[in-house]
Amino acid sequence: MLDIRRLYMLKTVAARGSITAAAQSLSLSPGAVSQQLAALRHDMGVDLLRPDGRTVALTEAGRVLLEHADRILAAMEEAECAVAAVKGTVGATATLAALPSTVARIVAPALTALGSRHPQLAVTCLVSDQAQLRELALGTVDVVLGQRYHHLPETRPAGVEVSPLLDDPLLVVTAADGSGERPVALRDLSTHHLVVPPPTTDCGQAVLHACQQAGFTPTTRYVTADIAAQLALARAGLATALVPRTAIDPATPGIRTAPIEDHPILRLLFAATRRTETADPTNTAIIEALRAQRDRIAGED
C-alpha cells in the first residue's frame, strides 16, 4: 500500500524543484527525503524523478503518480474537513500567509479579535509576498491573504478557492502641505521623483504599467518594497510614493494622501483556501475575522 507521506514528499520535491529545497520546507534532512523517495520508487518499481540540470523533474511515471497523489491528498483533506464540520468547532492551530502591507490594519486587528472569540486557536502568521498561493496548494499554509492587481491576468493553482475581500486603491503620498486630499492626475507625477517597489514585484509592475498608460515613464529616485520606508521618504519631501490605502494609518502625521483620478491603480485583496466541498470551520473563522476587519476599515475610511 502506498505511503501517503511519501506521496506528499514527491509532490513537494516536484514543486520545489530539488530534494534539498523540499527537505528544507519539510524540516527534514535531504538524506531522509531521498530515503523515502527511494522507498516510493521501490514500491512503484519505476523511476519517478530524473536529473534536470541542477534540479530534478518528474519522469512520465512520476507525473502520472503525482496526478493520482493530488487526488488522494485532496480526498484526505476533504475527509478531515467533513469531520471537522460535523464536530462544528474551531480547531487548535492554523497558518495564515499575509502580505506585509496588510499586517498593521487588517491582519493584526483581525487576529486579535479572533483570539478573543476563539482563545484555543493558535494562528501562525507567515508574512511574505512570495509564492503564497503555491504554499497554499502545497499545504504549508491554510489561508492566504493575497493580492492581485486589476491590470494583471488572474492566475491561481488548481484546487485553490479565492474569496474577494476589497478593492484597495493606491494613493499618492507626499509631505503634508495643508492642501487637503484633492485627486491627483497620474500624468502630473511625471515631473516627480518617485519611490516605488522593485519592478519585479506586482505593485512595481502595476505602477509602471499605469504610468505608461498615462503617457510617461516614471522617474524613480528610490526603489523599495518597504512601505514604512516609502512613507518616511514622502514625509521628508524626498519623493512621492504610491501606497495602497489599507497600508496607510489614517492618523500618520506629516503626510498628505490623495486619490488618483485618471489612471487608478487598484489591487484586489482576497482570502484563499484549498478548495473543498465542505468548508473547514477553522479556516472559515479566520476569513470571517478578516472580513469583519475589512468592514471596520470601510467605516473608518
Order of alpha helices (4+ residues) and beta strands (2+ residues): alpha-alpha-alpha-beta-beta-alpha-beta-alpha-beta-alpha-beta-beta-beta-alpha-beta-alpha-beta-beta-beta-alpha
